[in-house]
Amino acid sequence: MKKLLILSLFIFTSDLFAKEFKYLARSPRALLMGDAFTAVANDEYTLFYNPAAMGRHKGIHITMINPKAELPDVLSKNVKKLQFSLDGKYKDWPKEPAAITNRILGTPLHLGAAITPTVKFENFAFTWLNSSTTDLTLLNATHPSLDINYRYDRGFLIGAGFPIIGKGGDKASNQLSAGITLKKIDRSSLDGDFDLFGTELLQIVENSDSYKDIRRSLGYSKGTGWGWDVGLEQVFSKGPSTWILGLSILDIGDTRFNKEDGIDKIPDQKMATNFGTSFNQDFGFFDYTLAVDFSPIYEPQTDFLTKLKMGFKASIPGFEFLMGVNGGYWSYGVSVNAFFMKLTVGFYGVEAGRGFKDFEAERIIFTLNLLDIGFDP
């Protein structure tokens, strides 16, 4: 009984296997803008999108505490009436295992948590990475199988971007910048498809004394990898208007991991080539940004339209309103700024199937930035 309880805790604190491209980390603001951020990249997640964006950064900006959480969206929403309630699928939750299985069958469940303290000094940036994601999907009502994809990444990124043509600064009339990032990642992972009621799982449970023994037998491994990113960015500015073109290549040649412990191969961090453009107008009291991305460009398993991302941001003092479309699925949210604190909350969807608008995974995301300090020249 104790071993069955351990297995249940392991399963239900994991999460469902989504099929979207696995980037190393994503900005909450970007996700609520449809993840169209390659030519925006102006928050603490800059190095995860395009190091060349550091070419237009000035001053010192420090983000010390910025916990982020992502959960399955279990709400039924009426945006026009601003009404939010529990989705009918999650009401009156059954008690019998068969009924619970029927409820969650085929539903991609996702759990993510991260913290990325960042220091930006002029054209240089340093980011600490601590990120965990778990995706889990229960399939096949007759012979239930469980897809598990778990990653826990720790490490750092250090990068810089410099103008190579034109002047530095946000209001440069014509500036071309190049950037580069070095990263070190310690990755723990578990990735597999398991027959939920087959003999393999039962034998693993029977021969294990703790959840650590179970996850190791399922294929849990860990190791270390080093990787590189490069980027280019062209900025055109005139008066209150700024137009940016951005191109980045993340994890050049794939970031591979040297296994230090475990059974299975640790999944590579796949190379991603991303192109984006953005247009911003800043009128002081009010500014807005429109952005479009096409990413990852050379991912053969992703449909063309799934790679298309569009975002919008409007800002007034103390508030940012965010909206976007990622592969045909909407996202929206708000950021509230108060002194050294920023709260961002919203909803977004990603493709959990293998084709354009095949199956949406709906998620809630929120992050709280504390001690977010900036000194501009």
Residue pairs with C-beta under 8 A, 6 or more apart in sequence:
3 205
3 206
3 208
4 205
6 205
6 208
6 210
6 211
6 214
7 201
7 205
7 214
9 211
10 211
10 214
10 215
11 136
11 146
13 111
13 134
14 111
14 134
14 136
14 148
14 150
15 72
15 109
15 110
15 111
15 133
15 134
15 135
15 136
15 150
16 72
16 104
16 107
16 108
16 109
16 110
16 135
16 136
16 137
16 138
16 147
16 352
16 361
17 108
17 135
17 136
17 137
17 147
17 148
17 149
18 108
18 110
18 135
18 137
18 149
18 350
18 352
18 361
19 351
19 352
19 353
19 354
20 350
20 351
20 352
20 361
21 270
21 272
21 296
21 299
21 302
22 133
22 151
22 267
22 269
22 270
23 48
23 250
23 272
24 48
24 129
24 131
24 153
24 183
24 185
24 250
24 251
24 269
25 45
25 48
25 114
25 116
25 129
25 131
25 153
26 35
26 45
26 48
27 37
27 43
27 44
27 45
27 48
27 49
28 68
28 333
28 344
28 346
28 365
28 366
28 367
29 37
29 43
29 313
29 320
29 322
29 335
29 344
30 36
30 37
30 40
30 43
30 45
30 49
30 311
31 326
31 331
31 346
31 348
31 365
32 322
32 323
32 324
32 331
32 332
32 333
32 344
32 346
32 347
32 348
32 365
33 40
33 291
33 311
33 312
33 313
33 322
33 323
33 324
33 331
34 291
34 293
34 309
34 310
34 311
34 323
34 324
34 325
34 326
34 331
34 348
35 293
35 295
35 309
35 311
35 324
35 326
36 276
36 278
36 291
36 292
36 293
36 309
36 310
36 311
36 324
36 326
37 45
37 49
37 276
37 291
37 293
37 311
38 49
38 50
38 246
38 247
38 248
38 274
38 275
38 276
38 293
38 295
39 50
39 233
39 244
39 245
39 246
39 276
39 277
39 278
39 291
39 293
40 49
40 53
40 244
40 276
40 278
40 289
40 291
40 311
40 313
41 49
41 50
41 53
41 246
42 53
42 57
44 61
44 63
44 66
44 116
44 117
44 118
44 120
44 127
44 369
45 116
45 118
45 127
46 53
46 54
46 57
46 118
46 120
46 125
46 159
47 54
47 118
47 125
47 127
47 157
47 159
47 181
47 183
47 229
48 127
48 157
48 250
49 246
49 248
49 274
50 179
50 231
50 233
50 246
50 247
50 248
50 274
50 276
51 125
51 159
51 160
51 161
51 179
51 180
51 181
51 229
51 230
51 231
51 248
52 161
52 177
52 178
52 179
52 231
52 232
52 233
52 246
52 247
52 248
53 161
53 177
53 179
53 231
53 233
53 246
54 120
54 123
54 124
54 125
54 159
54 160
54 161
54 162
54 177
54 179
55 123
55 161
55 162
55 163
55 168
55 175
55 177
55 178
55 179
55 233
56 161
56 163
56 168
56 169
56 170
56 172
56 175
56 177
56 233
56 235
57 120
57 122
57 123
57 125
57 161
58 122
58 168
58 169
58 170
58 376
58 377
59 122
59 374
59 375
59 376
59 377
60 119
60 120
60 121
60 122
60 374
60 375
61 118
61 119
61 120
61 372
61 373
61 374
61 375
62 118
62 119
62 120
62 371
62 372
62 373
62 374
63 116
63 117
63 118
63 119
63 369
63 371
63 372
63 373
64 117
64 370
64 371
64 372
64 373
65 115
65 117
65 368
65 369
65 370
65 371
66 115
66 116
66 117
66 118
66 367
66 368
66 369
66 370
66 372
67 113
67 114
67 115
67 367
67 368
68 112
68 113
68 114
68 115
68 116
68 365
68 366
68 367
69 112
69 113
69 365
69 366
69 367
70 110
70 111
70 112
70 113
70 133
70 363
70 364
70 365
71 110
71 111
71 112
71 363
71 364
71 365
72 107
72 109
72 110
72 111
72 361
72 362
72 363
72 364
73 87
73 347
73 362
73 363
73 364
74 86
74 87
74 89
74 90
75 84
75 85
75 86
75 87
75 347
75 364
76 84
76 85
76 86
76 87
76 88
77 83
77 84
77 347
78 84
79 332
89 103
89 107
93 100
93 103
94 100
94 103
101 138
101 141
101 144
102 141
104 138
105 138
105 139
105 141
105 144
106 137
106 138
106 139
107 137
107 138
108 135
108 136
108 137
108 352
108 359
108 361
109 135
109 136
109 137
110 133
110 134
110 135
110 361
110 363
111 133
111 134
112 131
112 132
112 133
112 134
113 131
113 132
114 129
114 130
114 131
114 132
115 128
115 130
115 131
116 127
116 128
116 129
116 130
116 131
117 127
117 128
118 125
118 126
118 127
118 128
119 125
119 126
123 160
123 161
123 162
123 168
124 158
124 159
124 160
125 157
125 158
125 159
125 160
126 156
126 157
126 158
127 156
127 157
127 158
128 155
128 156
129 153
129 154
129 155
129 156
129 157
129 183
129 185
130 153
130 154
131 151
131 152
131 153
131 154
132 150
132 151
132 152
132 153
133 149
133 150
133 151
134 148
134 149
134 150
134 151
135 147
135 148
135 149
135 150
136 146
136 147
136 148
136 149
137 146
137 147
137 352
138 144
138 145
138 146
138 196
139 145
139 146
139 147
143 195
143 197
144 195
144 196
144 197
145 193
145 194
145 195
145 196
146 193
146 194
146 196
147 192
147 193
148 190
148 191
148 192
148 193
148 194
148 218
149 190
149 191
150 188
150 189
150 190
150 191
150 220
151 187
151 188
151 189
151 267
152 187
152 188
152 189
153 185
153 186
153 187
154 185
154 186
155 183
155 184
155 185
155 186
156 183
156 184
157 181
157 182
157 183
158 181
158 182
158 183
159 179
159 180
159 181
159 182
159 229
160 179
160 180
161 177
161 178
161 179
161 180
161 231
161 233
162 177
162 178
162 179
163 172
163 175
163 176
163 177
164 176
164 177
164 178
165 174
165 175
165 176
166 172
166 173
166 174
166 175
166 176
166 235
167 173
167 175
168 175
169 175
170 237
170 242
171 237
171 242
172 235
172 237
173 236
173 237
173 238
174 235
174 236
174 237
175 234
175 235
175 237
176 232
176 233
176 234
176 235
177 232
177 233
177 234
177 235
178 230
178 231
178 232
178 233
179 229
179 230
179 231
179 232
179 233
180 228
180 229
180 230
180 231
181 228
181 229
181 230
182 226
182 227
182 228
183 226
183 227
183 228
183 229
183 255
184 224
184 225
184 226
185 224
185 225
185 226
185 227
185 255
185 257
185 269
186 222
186 223
186 224
187 222
187 223
187 224
187 225
187 257
187 266
187 269
188 220
188 221
188 222
189 220
189 221
189 222
189 264
189 266
189 267
190 215
190 218
190 219
190 220
190 221
190 264
191 219
191 264
191 267
192 218
192 219
192 264
194 200
194 201
194 218
195 201
204 214
204 217
204 218
205 214
207 213
207 217
208 214
208 217
216 262
216 263
217 263
219 262
219 263
219 264
220 262
220 263
220 264
221 259
221 261
221 262
221 263
221 264
221 265
221 266
222 259
222 260
222 261
222 262
222 266
223 257
223 258
223 259
223 260
223 261
223 262
223 266
224 257
224 258
224 260
225 255
225 256
225 257
225 258
225 266
225 268
225 269
226 255
227 251
227 252
227 255
227 269
228 251
228 252
229 248
229 249
229 250
229 251
229 252
230 248
230 249
230 252
231 246
231 247
231 248
231 249
232 246
232 247
232 248
233 244
233 245
233 246
233 247
234 244
234 245
234 246
235 242
235 243
235 244
236 242
236 243
236 244
237 243
240 281
240 282
240 283
241 279
241 280
241 281
242 279
242 280
242 281
242 282
243 277
243 278
243 279
243 280
244 277
244 278
244 279
244 280
245 276
245 277
246 274
246 275
246 276
246 277
246 278
247 273
247 274
247 275
247 276
248 273
248 274
249 271
249 272
249 273
249 274
250 271
250 272
250 273
250 274
251 268
251 269
251 270
251 271
251 272
252 271
253 271
254 268
254 269
254 270
254 271
255 268
255 269
256 268
257 266
257 268
259 265
259 266
270 296
270 299
271 296
271 298
272 295
272 296
272 299
273 295
273 296
273 297
273 298
274 293
274 294
274 295
274 296
274 297
275 293
275 294
275 295
275 297
276 291
276 292
276 293
276 294
276 295
277 291
277 292
278 289
278 290
278 291
278 292
279 289
279 290
279 291
280 287
280 288
280 289
280 290
281 287
281 288
285 316
285 317
286 314
286 315
286 316
287 314
287 315
288 312
288 313
288 314
288 315
289 311
289 312
289 313
290 310
290 311
290 312
291 310
291 311
291 312
291 313
292 308
292 309
292 310
292 311
293 308
293 309
293 310
293 311
294 307
294 308
294 309
295 307
295 309
296 302
296 307
297 307
299 307
301 354
302 351
303 327
303 355
303 356
304 356
305 327
305 328
305 356
305 357
306 327
306 328
306 351
306 355
306 356
307 327
308 325
308 327
309 324
309 325
309 326
309 327
310 324
310 325
311 322
311 323
311 324
311 325
312 322
312 323
312 324
313 320
313 321
313 322
313 323
314 320
314 321
315 321
318 336
318 337
318 338
319 334
319 335
319 336
319 337
320 334
320 335
320 337
320 344
321 334
322 331
322 332
322 333
322 334
322 335
322 346
323 330
323 331
323 332
324 330
324 331
324 332
324 348
325 331
326 348
326 349
326 350
327 350
327 351
327 356
327 357
328 351
328 356
328 357
329 348
329 349
329 350
329 351
329 357
329 360
330 348
330 349
331 346
331 347
331 348
331 349
332 346
332 347
332 348
333 344
333 345
333 346
333 347
333 348
333 365
334 344
334 345
334 346
335 342
335 343
335 344
336 342
336 343
336 344
340 370
340 371
340 372
340 373
341 368
341 369
341 370
341 372
342 368
342 369
342 372
343 366
343 367
343 368
343 369
344 365
344 366
344 367
344 368
344 369
345 364
345 365
345 366
346 364
346 365
346 366
347 362
347 363
347 364
347 365
348 362
348 363
348 365
349 360
349 361
349 362
349 363
350 360
350 361
350 363
351 357
351 358
351 359
351 360
351 361
352 358
352 359
352 360
352 361
353 359
